[in-house]
Amino acid sequence: MINTKRKTVLTALVLAGTAIIILSIAQSFKGFDNTAATMNRQSDTVYNIKSFKLPDEVTFAGERMPLDNFDTRESLEREILTSAYRHSSTILIIKRANRYLPLIEKILIKNNIPDDFKYLVAAESEYSNMVSPAGATGFWQIMPETGKEEGLEINNVVDERYDVEKSTQFACDYFMKSYEKFGNWTLAAASYDGGRAAIDEQIDIQHQRNYYDLLLSDETARYIFRAVAYKLIISDPGNYGFKIEKSDLYPELKYTELKIDSVITDFSAFAQKFGTNYKMFKLLNPWLRKPFLTPKPNKEYLIKIPSEGMRNIEKIENGELTF
């Protein structure tokens, strides 16, 4: 039997221990509440999920998009929401656009193609030399047989679908022929995705010649809206939730061009002669698919050589590149 004094001491110890446990639990809940409150505040300020107000008027290639039609409005909204919340991919598209759009713009101007066609590249390949499961390749996603038919050199040594300038010229030729056929730029752009024959077939079936009034395959039906969504986001990233500084954008690649019509047996040695390396050489000339060049007879190739300091971020930011 426990004596009274000892029993009192033990009871006091038990009560004290219980109080400590209760206090600890209370503090834990308080800490949880504080953490939850902090997370809620961060959620409000950092990750604000919302819809976006569409502009009052939107055009593609100077042609008005009929946003007073509910289906047109919802189609554009779908692509804006998809692109705006496809965070990493869309950020990369915005960054790359700063590097490649000036080059693409010059070729569009030269061929009298509307400026908005540069946003089709975002929809096609995200401004990268992408290869699709079907084999469509490059910025403009050109299939091998189609490219060859239009005069592009495509083999295991040279594949001009990877050449931004030549593939953009290919696309311009296609757009102009489609414009001559359909009489408007929106259908000309849509035909690049769906093909002229498929567009023609639907025009014959539906007796409509307006892209926004035609029922097309899902991919072609989304094509113009996707391009316009990228147009809006690239032109004003902040309006769609992207906080991107000018310094975040990828700079244009500066280079000189050499005319080559003879065999080059070793690109590594060739690059070193011009103060660069194989990696940078192939970065600027992705259409050269092997570490050597065996040119076609009587054909001249333009090979890009990086300008001094092209790779150096500090020189780029300070404007110290030489050309």
Phi, psi and omega in degrees: 000137181275131179291164188298318182296316181294320180298320179298317180298314181297320179297318179297319179295318179297314180297320179296317179297319179298319180297319180298316180298315180298318179298319180297317179297316180299318179293325178297315179296323178296318178296321178297317179299317180296317179297316180298318180296319179297316179297321179296318178297318179296320179299320181295325187261333186259318187233082184259101182279124183205168170273175182233140178285126179285148175300156179295327179220136179227139177234155168233122180054037178080359181256128187292136174270122186284080183287353175284347173276129184297324182291322177295315181298314181291328178294317178293318180299321178302314183288325177296313180296318179299316182286320183293328181255013171260068201305298188297318181295318182289324175300316179296322178298316179298316180295314182291327181304321180298330181280317192257337183298320179302322179292315181293320181302317181300320182287322176298316179299315181302327184259008179059038176260135181305145184302327183298343180294344177294338180278347173297330181295326176297318179289326182285310192215005181061034181056048178212161179277071183280151174238123182277163176303332181276352179102001174294135193226147172091184181303323185256010173049064184263131175285148187302313183293322178297317179297316180297320180300329181264011172096004177284140175277120183224106176208191184279354178256318180232130175225099187285358172294336178276354179272115185300315182296311184290323179289327176291323176295320175304312181296319180298318178299320179295315182299318183294318178296321179292322178295319178297329181280312188264338176083003173211154188285331182294314177292326177299318178292316181297327181292337178294328178276311187268342185091144182296321183297319181293321177295315178303316181300316181289327175297317180294320182289316190262349180057041176228144179238015179252125182308319186284351178254357183265139171270112185241173175303154186304317183295314181289326178295330180270345193301307182293321180295322178295316179297318180292323176299317177293324176302312182294318184287318179294323181289330182213072184303321183300329181291344182241024170090006182260116179265092185234122178278160178301324180291345178281340185286149180283131181285159174297149177273126183261134185202166169247164182240138177247139174270123184235131176226014181233169183293138169242117187274337186212103181294332179297310178294322179299315180297319181297328177299334183253021174072025178227189181233172183302318182300311181292324179299314181287331176299319181278340184231061184293344179287345173275106192270350180238169177279020180208168178229126171242094188291155172292150178301136176063025177243137179252137182245143174260116180251133183269134176242126183300139174293156180300126179086005183303327185274347188270115184298318183297318179292324178297311183295328182270000180067035185261009182291145174253151185237000000 
